[in-house]
Amino acid sequence: MKNLMMINGVKAFIDYDPDAETFRGEFVGLNGGADFYGESVAQLEAEGAKSLTVFLEMCQERGIEPYKNFSGKFNVRISPDVHARLNEIALSQSISLNAAVENAVNDYIAHSA
């Protein structure tokens, strides 16, 4: 699991590259790429703040929404056996397949935090 850092209210995932002895950060939920690098946590935070500022300024100049909008819809591909079993469980609980999937995803999120 990647480490998470908040920079100016925006989440970023952090990786460490042992070969380069450098941290790499990448912002989450932006409508484009904005990554940053540093050799220490302090440098990573400073570079992340700079990268985010540049990204947001560019978006403003170009009239682009900087943050992704999520519709709440996405396709899920699972095996037919899992699909059938999930459908059975949903029916037995008198809920829709969508509600069953949302419950499973919420449970996954709760146990991943």
A tleap script that builds the chain and sets N, CA, C and O, in Angstrom:
source leaprc.protein.ff14SB
mol = sequence {
  NMET LYS ASN LEU MET MET ILE ASN GLY VAL
  LYS ALA PHE ILE ASP TYR ASP PRO ASP ALA
  GLU THR PHE ARG GLY GLU PHE VAL GLY LEU
  ASN GLY GLY ALA ASP PHE TYR GLY GLU SER
  VAL ALA GLN LEU GLU ALA GLU GLY ALA LYS
  SER LEU THR VAL PHE LEU GLU MET CYS GLN
  GLU ARG GLY ILE GLU PRO TYR LYS ASN PHE
  SER GLY LYS PHE ASN VAL ARG ILE SER PRO
  ASP VAL HIE ALA ARG LEU ASN GLU ILE ALA
  LEU SER GLN SER ILE SER LEU ASN ALA ALA
  VAL GLU ASN ALA VAL ASN ASP TYR ILE ALA
  HIE SER CALA
}
set mol.1.N position { 0.840 -1.180 0.000 }
set mol.1.CA position { 0.000 0.000 0.000 }
set mol.1.C position { 0.885 1.244 0.000 }
set mol.1.O position { 1.899 1.297 0.696 }
set mol.2.N position { 0.497 2.224 -0.775 }
set mol.2.CA position { 1.255 3.466 -0.857 }
set mol.2.C position { 0.953 4.348 0.341 }
set mol.2.O position { -0.109 4.249 0.954 }
set mol.3.N position { 1.898 5.205 0.659 }
set mol.3.CA position { 1.706 6.171 1.730 }
set mol.3.C position { 0.938 7.360 1.189 }
set mol.3.O position { 1.016 7.689 0.006 }
set mol.4.N position { 0.193 7.997 2.081 }
set mol.4.CA position { -0.636 9.131 1.704 }
set mol.4.C position { -0.151 10.372 2.425 }
set mol.4.O position { 0.167 10.326 3.613 }
set mol.5.N position { -0.094 11.487 1.701 }
set mol.5.CA position { 0.335 12.765 2.267 }
set mol.5.C position { -0.682 13.811 1.841 }
set mol.5.O position { -1.154 13.789 0.704 }
set mol.6.N position { -1.025 14.725 2.739 }
set mol.6.CA position { -1.898 15.845 2.411 }
set mol.6.C position { -1.017 17.067 2.175 }
set mol.6.O position { -0.185 17.421 3.010 }
set mol.7.N position { -1.212 17.701 1.027 }
set mol.7.CA position { -0.478 18.925 0.703 }
set mol.7.C position { -1.510 19.973 0.300 }
set mol.7.O position { -2.190 19.835 -0.716 }
set mol.8.N position { -1.615 21.008 1.101 }
set mol.8.CA position { -2.590 22.086 0.852 }
set mol.8.C position { -4.000 21.541 0.629 }
set mol.8.O position { -4.730 22.022 -0.237 }
set mol.9.N position { -4.371 20.538 1.412 }
set mol.9.CA position { -5.713 19.969 1.356 }
set mol.9.C position { -5.947 18.965 0.243 }
set mol.9.O position { -7.073 18.501 0.063 }
set mol.10.N position { -4.916 18.620 -0.505 }
set mol.10.CA position { -5.053 17.667 -1.600 }
set mol.10.C position { -4.225 16.426 -1.271 }
set mol.10.O position { -3.071 16.527 -0.853 }
set mol.11.N position { -4.831 15.256 -1.465 }
set mol.11.CA position { -4.141 13.997 -1.179 }
set mol.11.C position { -3.136 13.665 -2.266 }
set mol.11.O position { -3.358 13.931 -3.447 }
set mol.12.N position { -2.022 13.076 -1.840 }
set mol.12.CA position { -1.000 12.607 -2.771 }
set mol.12.C position { -0.486 11.261 -2.284 }
set mol.12.O position { -0.263 11.069 -1.089 }
set mol.13.N position { -0.301 10.338 -3.207 }
set mol.13.CA position { 0.318 9.060 -2.887 }
set mol.13.C position { 1.827 9.216 -3.016 }
set mol.13.O position { 2.321 9.877 -3.930 }
set mol.14.N position { 2.545 8.603 -2.095 }
set mol.14.CA position { 3.995 8.725 -2.037 }
set mol.14.C position { 4.638 7.349 -2.206 }
set mol.14.O position { 4.230 6.378 -1.569 }
set mol.15.N position { 5.637 7.282 -3.065 }
set mol.15.CA position { 6.458 6.092 -3.256 }
set mol.15.C position { 7.904 6.460 -2.955 }
set mol.15.O position { 8.285 7.630 -2.996 }
set mol.16.N position { 8.687 5.458 -2.657 }
set mol.16.CA position { 10.121 5.673 -2.473 }
set mol.16.C position { 10.862 4.819 -3.488 }
set mol.16.O position { 10.608 3.621 -3.613 }
set mol.17.N position { 11.776 5.447 -4.207 }
set mol.17.CA position { 12.607 4.743 -5.186 }
set mol.17.C position { 13.976 4.515 -4.546 }
set mol.17.O position { 14.783 5.443 -4.490 }
set mol.18.N position { 14.257 3.303 -4.063 }
set mol.18.CA position { 15.524 3.063 -3.376 }
set mol.18.C position { 16.741 3.192 -4.292 }
set mol.18.O position { 17.827 3.530 -3.822 }
set mol.19.N position { 16.579 2.930 -5.583 }
set mol.19.CA position { 17.710 3.064 -6.507 }
set mol.19.C position { 18.129 4.524 -6.655 }
set mol.19.O position { 19.320 4.837 -6.668 }
set mol.20.N position { 17.142 5.416 -6.766 }
set mol.20.CA position { 17.436 6.848 -6.911 }
set mol.20.C position { 17.510 7.552 -5.561 }
set mol.20.O position { 17.875 8.725 -5.482 }
set mol.21.N position { 17.161 6.825 -4.497 }
set mol.21.CA position { 17.105 7.395 -3.145 }
set mol.21.C position { 16.264 8.668 -3.120 }
set mol.21.O position { 16.664 9.686 -2.555 }
set mol.22.N position { 15.095 8.587 -3.744 }
set mol.22.CA position { 14.213 9.737 -3.895 }
set mol.22.C position { 12.771 9.327 -3.640 }
set mol.22.O position { 12.344 8.231 -4.003 }
set mol.23.N position { 12.035 10.227 -3.008 }
set mol.23.CA position { 10.597 10.050 -2.852 }
set mol.23.C position { 9.910 10.632 -4.091 }
set mol.23.O position { 10.376 11.612 -4.672 }
set mol.24.N position { 8.805 10.016 -4.481 }
set mol.24.CA position { 7.986 10.532 -5.583 }
set mol.24.C position { 6.556 10.642 -5.096 }
set mol.24.O position { 6.020 9.711 -4.495 }
set mol.25.N position { 5.942 11.781 -5.358 }
set mol.25.CA position { 4.550 11.991 -4.992 }
set mol.25.C position { 3.711 12.232 -6.222 }
set mol.25.O position { 4.181 12.785 -7.216 }
set mol.26.N position { 2.460 11.809 -6.146 }
set mol.26.CA position { 1.518 12.045 -7.236 }
set mol.26.C position { 0.162 12.384 -6.622 }
set mol.26.O position { -0.373 11.624 -5.815 }
set mol.27.N position { -0.383 13.527 -7.012 }
set mol.27.CA position { -1.667 13.961 -6.468 }
set mol.27.C position { -2.792 13.078 -6.967 }
set mol.27.O position { -2.742 12.553 -8.080 }
set mol.28.N position { -3.806 12.921 -6.133 }
set mol.28.CA position { -4.961 12.084 -6.415 }
set mol.28.C position { -6.171 12.982 -6.671 }
set mol.28.O position { -6.384 13.966 -5.963 }
set mol.29.N position { -6.951 12.640 -7.675 }
set mol.29.CA position { -8.202 13.343 -7.918 }
set mol.29.C position { -8.078 14.599 -8.746 }
set mol.29.O position { -9.039 15.358 -8.873 }
set mol.30.N position { -6.903 14.830 -9.313 }
set mol.30.CA position { -6.742 15.995 -10.188 }
set mol.30.C position { -7.103 15.620 -11.613 }
set mol.30.O position { -7.052 14.451 -11.996 }
set mol.31.N position { -7.462 16.608 -12.377 }
set mol.31.CA position { -7.868 16.421 -13.759 }
set mol.31.C position { -6.663 16.450 -14.690 }
set mol.31.O position { -6.758 16.953 -15.809 }
set mol.32.N position { -5.557 15.928 -14.249 }
set mol.32.CA position { -4.317 15.901 -15.008 }
set mol.32.C position { -3.184 15.465 -14.103 }
set mol.32.O position { -3.385 15.265 -12.905 }
set mol.33.N position { -2.025 15.321 -14.652 }
set mol.33.CA position { -0.882 14.851 -13.884 }
set mol.33.C position { -0.147 15.977 -13.180 }
set mol.33.O position { 0.124 17.027 -13.764 }
set mol.34.N position { 0.163 15.745 -11.939 }
set mol.34.CA position { 0.974 16.691 -11.171 }
set mol.34.C position { 1.781 15.864 -10.176 }
set mol.34.O position { 1.297 15.539 -9.091 }
set mol.35.N position { 3.004 15.527 -10.548 }
set mol.35.CA position { 3.840 14.748 -9.646 }
set mol.35.C position { 5.005 15.603 -9.173 }
set mol.35.O position { 5.241 16.697 -9.684 }
set mol.36.N position { 5.730 15.083 -8.185 }
set mol.36.CA position { 6.808 15.847 -7.567 }
set mol.36.C position { 7.772 14.884 -6.895 }
set mol.36.O position { 7.429 13.739 -6.599 }
set mol.37.N position { 8.996 15.375 -6.659 }
set mol.37.CA position { 10.066 14.526 -6.137 }
set mol.37.C position { 10.806 15.243 -5.017 }
set mol.37.O position { 10.842 16.473 -4.980 }
set mol.38.N position { 11.395 14.479 -4.109 }
set mol.38.CA position { 12.211 15.051 -3.055 }
set mol.38.C position { 13.064 13.987 -2.399 }
set mol.38.O position { 12.716 12.806 -2.403 }
set mol.39.N position { 14.182 14.411 -1.835 }
set mol.39.CA position { 15.084 13.474 -1.166 }
set mol.39.C position { 14.790 13.350 0.323 }
set mol.39.O position { 15.363 12.495 0.999 }
set mol.40.N position { 13.903 14.195 0.838 }
set mol.40.CA position { 13.476 14.123 2.231 }
set mol.40.C position { 11.987 14.445 2.283 }
set mol.40.O position { 11.417 14.933 1.307 }
set mol.41.N position { 11.372 14.176 3.404 }
set mol.41.CA position { 9.954 14.478 3.549 }
set mol.41.C position { 9.722 15.987 3.431 }
set mol.41.O position { 8.772 16.419 2.776 }
set mol.42.N position { 10.571 16.776 4.051 }
set mol.42.CA position { 10.423 18.235 3.979 }
set mol.42.C position { 10.541 18.725 2.540 }
set mol.42.O position { 9.754 19.565 2.104 }
set mol.43.N position { 11.518 18.207 1.802 }
set mol.43.CA position { 11.691 18.609 0.414 }
set mol.43.C position { 10.506 18.129 -0.427 }
set mol.43.O position { 10.050 18.840 -1.322 }
set mol.44.N position { 10.016 16.945 -0.144 }
set mol.44.CA position { 8.867 16.406 -0.862 }
set mol.44.C position { 7.647 17.298 -0.650 }
set mol.44.O position { 6.931 17.600 -1.605 }
set mol.45.N position { 7.401 17.721 0.582 }
set mol.45.CA position { 6.269 18.607 0.874 }
set mol.45.C position { 6.414 19.941 0.142 }
set mol.45.O position { 5.446 20.445 -0.428 }
set mol.46.N position { 7.612 20.509 0.156 }
set mol.46.CA position { 7.843 21.797 -0.501 }
set mol.46.C position { 7.654 21.674 -2.014 }
set mol.46.O position { 7.011 22.524 -2.629 }
set mol.47.N position { 8.207 20.628 -2.611 }
set mol.47.CA position { 8.070 20.428 -4.054 }
set mol.47.C position { 6.624 20.119 -4.430 }
set mol.47.O position { 6.146 20.536 -5.485 }
set mol.48.N position { 5.934 19.385 -3.560 }
set mol.48.CA position { 4.521 19.094 -3.807 }
set mol.48.C position { 3.682 20.362 -3.810 }
set mol.48.O position { 2.811 20.531 -4.663 }
set mol.49.N position { 3.942 21.250 -2.861 }
set mol.49.CA position { 3.210 22.517 -2.800 }
set mol.49.C position { 3.459 23.343 -4.059 }
set mol.49.O position { 2.535 23.951 -4.599 }
set mol.50.N position { 4.709 23.364 -4.526 }
set mol.50.CA position { 5.032 24.095 -5.763 }
set mol.50.C position { 4.312 23.477 -6.963 }
set mol.50.O position { 3.713 24.185 -7.772 }
set mol.51.N position { 4.378 22.160 -7.066 }
set mol.51.CA position { 3.763 21.460 -8.185 }
set mol.51.C position { 2.253 21.706 -8.218 }
set mol.51.O position { 1.677 21.937 -9.281 }
set mol.52.N position { 1.628 21.654 -7.058 }
set mol.52.CA position { 0.188 21.873 -6.976 }
set mol.52.C position { -0.164 23.301 -7.372 }
set mol.52.O position { -1.132 23.520 -8.101 }
set mol.53.N position { 0.603 24.262 -6.905 }
set mol.53.CA position { 0.355 25.665 -7.251 }
set mol.53.C position { 0.442 25.882 -8.752 }
set mol.53.O position { -0.427 26.530 -9.336 }
set mol.54.N position { 1.482 25.346 -9.382 }
set mol.54.CA position { 1.655 25.480 -10.835 }
set mol.54.C position { 0.484 24.831 -11.561 }
set mol.54.O position { -0.063 25.407 -12.503 }
set mol.55.N position { 0.099 23.640 -11.128 }
set mol.55.CA position { -1.010 22.928 -11.768 }
set mol.55.C position { -2.299 23.739 -11.672 }
set mol.55.O position { -2.999 23.906 -12.670 }
set mol.56.N position { -2.617 24.243 -10.480 }
set mol.56.CA position { -3.851 25.006 -10.288 }
set mol.56.C position { -3.834 26.310 -11.079 }
set mol.56.O position { -4.864 26.718 -11.617 }
set mol.57.N position { -2.684 26.967 -11.157 }
set mol.57.CA position { -2.573 28.197 -11.949 }
set mol.57.C position { -2.791 27.923 -13.429 }
set mol.57.O position { -3.478 28.686 -14.108 }
set mol.58.N position { -2.215 26.845 -13.928 }
set mol.58.CA position { -2.397 26.483 -15.335 }
set mol.58.C position { -3.865 26.180 -15.631 }
set mol.58.O position { -4.384 26.580 -16.673 }
set mol.59.N position { -4.521 25.489 -14.736 }
set mol.59.CA position { -5.942 25.185 -14.921 }
set mol.59.C position { -6.759 26.475 -14.970 }
set mol.59.O position { -7.647 26.625 -15.809 }
set mol.60.N position { -6.456 27.389 -14.077 }
set mol.60.CA position { -7.183 28.657 -14.042 }
set mol.60.C position { -6.964 29.447 -15.333 }
set mol.60.O position { -7.911 29.997 -15.895 }
set mol.61.N position { -5.726 29.503 -15.796 }
set mol.61.CA position { -5.408 30.223 -17.038 }
set mol.61.C position { -6.138 29.639 -18.239 }
set mol.61.O position { -6.548 30.372 -19.139 }
set mol.62.N position { -6.297 28.332 -18.253 }
set mol.62.CA position { -6.904 27.650 -19.404 }
set mol.62.C position { -8.396 27.396 -19.231 }
set mol.62.O position { -9.041 26.850 -20.125 }
set mol.63.N position { -8.949 27.791 -18.081 }
set mol.63.CA position { -10.371 27.578 -17.830 }
set mol.63.C position { -10.748 26.123 -17.666 }
set mol.63.O position { -11.845 25.711 -18.046 }
set mol.64.N position { -9.839 25.341 -17.098 }
set mol.64.CA position { -10.049 23.903 -16.903 }
set mol.64.C position { -10.373 23.636 -15.441 }
set mol.64.O position { -9.733 24.193 -14.549 }
set mol.65.N position { -11.362 22.786 -15.193 }
set mol.65.CA position { -11.680 22.358 -13.829 }
set mol.65.C position { -10.509 21.508 -13.330 }
set mol.65.O position { -10.185 20.497 -13.953 }
set mol.66.N position { -9.867 21.895 -12.221 }
set mol.66.CA position { -8.672 21.166 -11.783 }
set mol.66.C position { -8.947 19.802 -11.147 }
set mol.66.O position { -8.062 18.946 -11.122 }
set mol.67.N position { -10.149 19.593 -10.640 }
set mol.67.CA position { -10.443 18.344 -9.930 }
set mol.67.C position { -11.369 17.465 -10.762 }
set mol.67.O position { -12.287 17.953 -11.421 }
set mol.68.N position { -11.113 16.171 -10.720 }
set mol.68.CA position { -11.950 15.213 -11.425 }
set mol.68.C position { -13.346 15.203 -10.818 }
set mol.68.O position { -13.519 15.342 -9.607 }
set mol.69.N position { -14.318 15.040 -11.675 }
set mol.69.CA position { -15.694 14.835 -11.224 }
set mol.69.C position { -16.007 13.355 -11.384 }
set mol.69.O position { -15.773 12.776 -12.445 }
set mol.70.N position { -16.528 12.756 -10.349 }
set mol.70.CA position { -16.863 11.342 -10.393 }
set mol.70.C position { -18.377 11.190 -10.496 }
set mol.70.O position { -19.117 11.747 -9.685 }
set mol.71.N position { -18.831 10.445 -11.484 }
set mol.71.CA position { -20.262 10.292 -11.739 }
set mol.71.C position { -20.922 9.285 -10.805 }
set mol.71.O position { -22.139 9.305 -10.625 }
set mol.72.N position { -20.124 8.410 -10.217 }
set mol.72.CA position { -20.703 7.336 -9.416 }
set mol.72.C position { -21.005 6.100 -10.243 }
set mol.72.O position { -21.571 5.130 -9.738 }
set mol.73.N position { -20.628 6.135 -11.509 }
set mol.73.CA position { -20.857 4.994 -12.390 }
set mol.73.C position { -19.518 4.468 -12.898 }
set mol.73.O position { -18.652 5.242 -13.306 }
set mol.74.N position { -19.357 3.152 -12.870 }
set mol.74.CA position { -18.190 2.514 -13.462 }
set mol.74.C position { -18.512 1.058 -13.738 }
set mol.74.O position { -19.369 0.470 -13.077 }
set mol.75.N position { -17.835 0.481 -14.701 }
set mol.75.CA position { -18.049 -0.918 -15.051 }
set mol.75.C position { -17.169 -1.797 -14.177 }
set mol.75.O position { -16.016 -1.472 -13.892 }
set mol.76.N position { -17.734 -2.901 -13.769 }
set mol.76.CA position { -16.988 -3.871 -12.969 }
set mol.76.C position { -17.010 -5.200 -13.713 }
set mol.76.O position { -18.066 -5.677 -14.129 }
set mol.77.N position { -15.839 -5.784 -13.871 }
set mol.77.CA position { -15.751 -7.085 -14.535 }
set mol.77.C position { -15.346 -8.131 -13.498 }
set mol.77.O position { -14.267 -8.067 -12.908 }
set mol.78.N position { -16.232 -9.084 -13.299 }
set mol.78.CA position { -15.986 -10.171 -12.353 }
set mol.78.C position { -16.360 -11.478 -13.030 }
set mol.78.O position { -16.988 -11.483 -14.089 }
set mol.79.N position { -15.975 -12.572 -12.421 }
set mol.79.CA position { -16.288 -13.873 -13.017 }
set mol.79.C position { -17.803 -14.107 -12.970 }
set mol.79.O position { -18.488 -13.594 -12.085 }
set mol.80.N position { -18.310 -14.870 -13.909 }
set mol.80.CA position { -19.741 -15.192 -13.898 }
set mol.80.C position { -20.195 -15.855 -12.590 }
set mol.80.O position { -21.308 -15.606 -12.127 }
set mol.81.N position { -19.345 -16.690 -11.997 }
set mol.81.CA position { -19.703 -17.348 -10.738 }
set mol.81.C position { -19.877 -16.326 -9.610 }
set mol.81.O position { -20.827 -16.408 -8.832 }
set mol.82.N position { -18.954 -15.367 -9.528 }
set mol.82.CA position { -19.057 -14.329 -8.498 }
set mol.82.C position { -20.283 -13.471 -8.760 }
set mol.82.O position { -20.997 -13.114 -7.823 }
set mol.83.N position { -20.537 -13.136 -10.008 }
set mol.83.CA position { -21.705 -12.340 -10.380 }
set mol.83.C position { -22.987 -13.052 -9.937 }
set mol.83.O position { -23.869 -12.434 -9.341 }
set mol.84.N position { -23.086 -14.349 -10.231 }
set mol.84.CA position { -24.278 -15.122 -9.866 }
set mol.84.C position { -24.449 -15.183 -8.353 }
set mol.84.O position { -25.556 -15.008 -7.843 }
set mol.85.N position { -23.362 -15.428 -7.640 }
set mol.85.CA position { -23.446 -15.520 -6.172 }
set mol.85.C position { -23.824 -14.182 -5.560 }
set mol.85.O position { -24.631 -14.137 -4.631 }
set mol.86.N position { -23.255 -13.090 -6.064 }
set mol.86.CA position { -23.591 -11.767 -5.558 }
set mol.86.C position { -25.062 -11.454 -5.812 }
set mol.86.O position { -25.738 -10.881 -4.958 }
set mol.87.N position { -25.547 -11.829 -6.980 }
set mol.87.CA position { -26.959 -11.622 -7.291 }
set mol.87.C position { -27.856 -12.390 -6.326 }
set mol.87.O position { -28.864 -11.862 -5.857 }
set mol.88.N position { -27.494 -13.630 -6.031 }
set mol.88.CA position { -28.271 -14.438 -5.072 }
set mol.88.C position { -28.313 -13.779 -3.704 }
set mol.88.O position { -29.369 -13.702 -3.076 }
set mol.89.N position { -27.163 -13.306 -3.245 }
set mol.89.CA position { -27.087 -12.654 -1.933 }
set mol.89.C position { -27.933 -11.388 -1.925 }
set mol.89.O position { -28.675 -11.143 -0.974 }
set mol.90.N position { -27.826 -10.589 -2.974 }
set mol.90.CA position { -28.614 -9.352 -3.058 }
set mol.90.C position { -30.113 -9.673 -3.015 }
set mol.90.O position { -30.866 -9.038 -2.277 }
set mol.91.N position { -30.535 -10.649 -3.799 }
set mol.91.CA position { -31.946 -11.030 -3.800 }
set mol.91.C position { -32.399 -11.526 -2.432 }
set mol.91.O position { -33.502 -11.206 -1.988 }
set mol.92.N position { -31.553 -12.305 -1.763 }
set mol.92.CA position { -31.920 -12.845 -0.445 }
set mol.92.C position { -32.050 -11.738 0.597 }
set mol.92.O position { -32.738 -11.910 1.603 }
set mol.93.N position { -31.390 -10.598 0.359 }
set mol.93.CA position { -31.457 -9.467 1.280 }
set mol.93.C position { -32.432 -8.388 0.798 }
set mol.93.O position { -32.548 -7.325 1.407 }
set mol.94.N position { -33.124 -8.677 -0.299 }
set mol.94.CA position { -34.084 -7.734 -0.898 }
set mol.94.C position { -33.450 -6.379 -1.215 }
set mol.94.O position { -34.038 -5.323 -0.983 }
set mol.95.N position { -32.219 -6.446 -1.756 }
set mol.95.CA position { -31.551 -5.223 -2.202 }
set mol.95.C position { -31.124 -5.413 -3.653 }
set mol.95.O position { -31.056 -6.535 -4.156 }
set mol.96.N position { -30.846 -4.317 -4.300 }
set mol.96.CA position { -30.403 -4.399 -5.693 }
set mol.96.C position { -28.953 -4.868 -5.764 }
set mol.96.O position { -28.216 -4.834 -4.779 }
set mol.97.N position { -28.571 -5.305 -6.959 }
set mol.97.CA position { -27.185 -5.691 -7.193 }
set mol.97.C position { -26.272 -4.486 -6.968 }
set mol.97.O position { -25.187 -4.628 -6.405 }
set mol.98.N position { -26.706 -3.303 -7.403 }
set mol.98.CA position { -25.920 -2.090 -7.175 }
set mol.98.C position { -25.710 -1.838 -5.686 }
set mol.98.O position { -24.605 -1.497 -5.264 }
set mol.99.N position { -26.760 -2.004 -4.890 }
set mol.99.CA position { -26.636 -1.793 -3.444 }
set mol.99.C position { -25.672 -2.806 -2.831 }
set mol.99.O position { -24.891 -2.467 -1.942 }
set mol.100.N position { -25.730 -4.047 -3.308 }
set mol.100.CA position { -24.817 -5.075 -2.799 }
set mol.100.C position { -23.371 -4.714 -3.116 }
set mol.100.O position { -22.491 -4.855 -2.266 }
set mol.101.N position { -23.126 -4.248 -4.340 }
set mol.101.CA position { -21.770 -3.858 -4.727 }
set mol.101.C position { -21.327 -2.653 -3.903 }
set mol.101.O position { -20.193 -2.613 -3.426 }
set mol.102.N position { -22.208 -1.673 -3.731 }
set mol.102.CA position { -21.843 -0.499 -2.933 }
set mol.102.C position { -21.529 -0.897 -1.492 }
set mol.102.O position { -20.580 -0.376 -0.905 }
set mol.103.N position { -22.301 -1.804 -0.918 }
set mol.103.CA position { -22.024 -2.287 0.441 }
set mol.103.C position { -20.650 -2.950 0.504 }
set mol.103.O position { -19.884 -2.718 1.439 }
set mol.104.N position { -20.347 -3.771 -0.492 }
set mol.104.CA position { -19.048 -4.456 -0.514 }
set mol.104.C position { -17.909 -3.458 -0.651 }
set mol.104.O position { -16.878 -3.592 0.008 }
set mol.105.N position { -18.093 -2.457 -1.506 }
set mol.105.CA position { -17.050 -1.453 -1.698 }
set mol.105.C position { -16.878 -0.632 -0.431 }
set mol.105.O position { -15.747 -0.346 -0.037 }
set mol.106.N position { -17.976 -0.242 0.219 }
set mol.106.CA position { -17.865 0.513 1.476 }
set mol.106.C position { -17.156 -0.297 2.549 }
set mol.106.O position { -16.374 0.253 3.325 }
set mol.107.N position { -17.419 -1.595 2.604 }
set mol.107.CA position { -16.735 -2.460 3.556 }
set mol.107.C position { -15.245 -2.525 3.254 }
set mol.107.O position { -14.417 -2.483 4.164 }
set mol.108.N position { -14.906 -2.628 1.970 }
set mol.108.CA position { -13.502 -2.648 1.548 }
set mol.108.C position { -12.800 -1.349 1.946 }
set mol.108.O position { -11.681 -1.370 2.459 }
set mol.109.N position { -13.469 -0.221 1.705 }
set mol.109.CA position { -12.908 1.079 2.061 }
set mol.109.C position { -12.695 1.178 3.571 }
set mol.109.O position { -11.645 1.630 4.026 }
set mol.110.N position { -13.682 0.757 4.332 }
set mol.110.CA position { -13.585 0.842 5.802 }
set mol.110.C position { -12.419 0.025 6.339 }
set mol.110.O position { -11.784 0.411 7.320 }
set mol.111.N position { -12.139 -1.102 5.696 }
set mol.111.CA position { -11.071 -1.972 6.183 }
set mol.111.C position { -9.706 -1.657 5.550 }
set mol.111.O position { -8.700 -2.279 5.891 }
set mol.112.N position { -9.683 -0.699 4.636 }
set mol.112.CA position { -8.439 -0.322 3.981 }
set mol.112.C position { -7.864 0.971 4.531 }
set mol.112.O position { -6.730 1.329 4.210 }
set mol.113.N position { -8.615 1.667 5.341 }
set mol.113.CA position { -8.193 2.993 5.839 }
set mol.113.C position { -7.085 2.889 6.851 }
set mol.113.O position { -6.620 3.907 7.364 }
savepdb mol mol.pdb
quit
